[in-house]
């Protein structure tokens, strides 16, 4: 019993630090880019954010997106931890080193996915389209984090055993909804380049998460 209590305490220490870091980064973006942050919050319901900022230069590598990239990596890593803890509890190590391992895998695959996306865009002569899709994904994932962070806090600090499954279900449904919006709002571009989109989806969206999951349960 004492050992179990110690594991929970260690777990919550690094979880608390991680969540405080995420919240601090959110506050930084909200204070520095208040209007953009406000419009991002409504992205689930309308395309005002996309319409207003899809022509921004630089489109991807700016302070707002860079900060959200860090948030995305940390939030996805925490979600991986929740999934593994729920479905592969015997393979979970509760110390911070294990979480760093998850963060490393997530960061590495996001980086590789970005580089491969650039290469595919160059091969298919679709650099602008690729950059636009990257902006859309980054925007949707940023909005995703705004919704998921409060749920992660509830999951880690309220003793409600089935909430983790609800959190995972909400996360999956949100991701599917974002893909629906992406396809709906860009259907002409996607269906005119259907082979590229299917290749992109399989190689850069589905496969990396399957590989990360398999690596973490070995």
Secondary structure, DSSP 8 states (H G I E B T S, - for coil): -HHHHHHHHHHHHHHHHHHHHHHHHHHHHHHHSHHHHHHHHTTTT-SHHHHHHTT-SSSSSSHHHHHHHHHHHHHHHHHHHHHHHHH-GGG---SHHHHHHHHHHHHHHHHHHHHHHHHHHHHTT-HHHHHHHHHHHHHHHHHHHHHHHHHHHHHHHS--TTHHHHHHHHHHHHHHHHHHHHHHHTHHHHHHTHHHHHHHHIIIIIHHHHHHHHHHH-
